[in-house]
Amino acid sequence: MSSAARAGLRHVTPVPPARHLLRARDLVDARYRERLDVPTLARAAHLSPAHFSREFKRAFGESPHQYLLTRRLERAAALLRSTDRSVADVCLAVGLRSVGSFTTSFGRIFGLSPTAYRASYPPAATRARIPTCVLRAYARPHPAVFEKTVAQPRATVAHEFANERGMEC
């Protein structure tokens, strides 16, 4: 190859191996509901399945399967806290196929059965559901007020929403 041809080539920086592992972990986080196995995750990381499993465990402290199961159980716990869906429905919604295995794994991680875990939180139906637009309006920073200007209290959309329903902001 001539020096002119070499001058036209750009130097490509190699991607660190841990970056490929992060790609596989991100895949688990995004698609935990789907059927994911080690060969699929290994392909995302551009590694062989055996090498991927070893490197994943070394990098993140747990096997790919355990990471996926933990992610699914965390999402199941959030669904149990925030919805009134049945335990079987929650199990299937997070990508697990067996309610018995789900209950056993959930109890091992959280120390309670899914039903007991749900019972330790207030029912989802009793919680107020506030629209996202109202939450954003309430969280929006208030405009700056100069010292010479007298600040007039102004009701925000969130306050009005709360007052209509007898809640406090």
N, C-alpha and C positions, 0 to 999 in steps of 0.2 A: 504494500500500500504506500502510495506516495505521501510526502509531507503535506501536500495540498489537500489530499483526500482526508488525511488525519485531522487537519485543521478544521474541516467541515463537520467532524463528528463532535458531538457534545459529550461531556463526561457525565455519566449517570451515577448518582450516589446510591449505593445499595441500601435497601430498607432493612433496619435492624430486625432480627428474628422476633423480638418481643412485639413488634408492631403487627406482625401476622397473627400472633396469639390474641392481641386486642381485637383484631378484625373478627375472629371466631367468637370471642366473648361478647362483642357487640351484636353479633348475629343471634346468639342465645338470648340476649336482653330484648332484642326487637321481635324475635319470632318464637318465643317460648311456648306459644300455644300449638305450634306445629310439631309434627313428628321429626325430631332432630336426633341423629345418631353420630357417633364418633367419626365415621368416614365422611359424612357431610361436613362436619365442623373442620376436619382435617383438610378437606379440599379448600375450604374458605381460607385456611391458614397456609395453604400451599406446602403441606407437610404430609408425610405418611401417617396413617392412623396411630401406629405404635409410638412413633417419635412425637407426634402431636400430644398424645395422652401424657407421656412423660414430661414434656416441656410445659404443658398447661398446668400440671400438678406442681411442678417446680416453681412456676411463675406466680400462680394464684393460690397455692396452698390446698387445693382440693381438685379432685378429678373432674373432667368435663361433665360427666353424668351427675355427679354430686352438685356441681354448680347449677346445672339446669334444673335439677329437682328443688334446690333451695330457692331458686328464682321463681319457680312455679308455686311453691308453698308460700313465699312472701306475697305473691299476687293473690293467692287464695285467701290469705289472712286479711288482706285489704278488702276483698270482695265480701268476706264474711262480716267484717266490721261495718261496711257501708251499704250493703244491700240486704234484701230479704230473700234472696235466691236460695233454693234448697242446696244442701251439701252436695248432692249428686250433680246438680247443675254447675256448681262452682268447680267441682272436680273436673268435669268435662270442659268447662270454659278455660281452664288453665292448661289444658293439653294432656291431662292424665286420663287413663282409660279404666282404672279399677278403683271403685269407691273404697273397698277394703284396704288396698295398699295406700291410698290417699290418707285414710283415717289413721293408719299405723304410722306413716311417715310424718304426718302433721303432729301427732302426739309426741313423737320422738323429738321433733324440732321445737315445738311450742309448749310441751308439757301438759297439754289439754287436748281433748278430742275437739274436732271442729265445732260440734254443737255446744260444748261447754265454753269454748273460746268465744263463740258468738254471744252466748248468754252473759258473758262478763262485760259486754259493751251494751250501751243503750240501743233499743231497736232502731233500725234505719228509718222507719216510718215516723218516728217522733222528732227526728232532727229536721231543722229548717233547711230547705234547699234554696240557696241564694243564687240567682243567675250570675254567670261569669261576668257579664257586663257591669253588674252592680258591684261585684267584688273588685273589679278593675277600677271603677270610679272611686270606690272607697279608698283603695290603696294608692291612688294617684297623689303625688306630692302637692301640697298647697302652694299657690304662687307666693313669691317673696313679697313682703310688704315693707315699704320704706318707713323710716322712723316718723317722718312728718305726716304720713298718711295714717289715719285712724282705721284700724282693721275692723271691718264689720263682720260679725259671724254670719256665715252663709250656710244654709242647709245643702248638703250634698244629696245626690240621688240615693246613695246608700242610706243616709240618715232618714230620708223620706220613706224609703222602702221599709226600713226597720220600724219606724214610727207607725206606719200603717198596720203592721202586724204585731205591734206591742212588744217588740224586741228592743234591746239596747245595742248601740254600736260602740 
